[in-house]
Amino acid sequence: MAKGHRSQIKRERNAQKDTRPSAKLSYARVSVQKACFVLDAIRGKDVQTALGILAYNPRYASSIIKKLLESAIANAENNNGMNKDNLYVAECYANKGPTMKRVQPRAQGRAYRIEKRMSHITVVLDER
C-alpha cells in the first residue's frame, strides 16, 4: 500500500492514540479561570484524595469536576480493567468553549454586554 493511502494513515494515527482512561465534559457552564482553581487542587493526587478535596471544596466547579472524575474512574475500571486504588490524576485541564452574549439594561437607556462563558473540561487518569 502507498504511504498516503487512507487506511495506512488511519492505522498510524490509531497507533499513536493515548490509551489512558479519561473523561471529558464539553460546554460546562463555568469559566475556564474558575474551573482551573479547582483543577489545580487535584492535579497529581490519587483519586481518593482528589474526591475528598472535591467533596469539601465550596466552589461551584468542584461539583461538576467531581462527577467528571467519578466518570473517569468508572471508565478506568470497566474499559481498561484498572484497579481504583492505583489510579491518580495524571492530567486535568480546561479549555475555552463558546461564550453566550447577553444584554443587561443600564441607566439612561444604555445596554451592557454580559458574557456567560463556557469551558471544555478534561480529566485523564493513570496507574501508579
Summary of the structure (lengths in Angstrom):
residues: 128
radius of gyration: 19.4
end to end distance: 39.8
largest distance: 70.8
contacts: 350
relative contact order: 0.23
helix: 44%
strand: 34%
